[in-house]
């Protein structure tokens, strides 16, 4: 999915703009996530997955598309090793 297609996907398919961070990493993924939890990453014009250096960079790209919120999801290895069996990463909605 191209970055320019995110706004259309949100309005037509009930998805949410999502920024995924992995603890202790300085890379972030930007894309959309549906109600079933399936994530589809944004890609540049040549089809390469966008890997960003900060949440702010991801927010700026979304704002350029006219999107003013995102679900921020932070994943950690702790969730996998000691979690309670549910897929409950830390998530919050950020308005910008």
C-alpha positions, 0 to 999 in steps of 0.5 A, a space after each residue: 500500500 502506497 502512503 497516499 492510499 492510507 486515507 482511502 483505506 481508512 474511509 472505505 475499509 474501517 482500518 486505522 492508521 497505525 505506527 508500530 514501535 518495537 522496544 529498544 529499536 529506533 525504527 518505526 513502521 507506518 501503515 494501517 491495521 484492521 479490526 482483526 489486527 492485520 497490519 499492512 505497511 506503507 510503501 514508497 513509490 518503488 514498493 519498498 516498505 517505509 521504515 522511519 526513524 521516529 514517531 514524529 516522522 510518521 506523524 508528519 507523513 500522516 499529516 501530509 495525507 490529511 490524517 490527524 491521528 494514529 494508533 501507536 503500538 509498542 511491542 516488546 519481547 517481554 510481551 512474548 516471553 511473559 505475557 498472559 497469552 493475549 496479544 495485548 501490546 501497549 496501544 494508545 490513540 494519538 491526536 495531532 
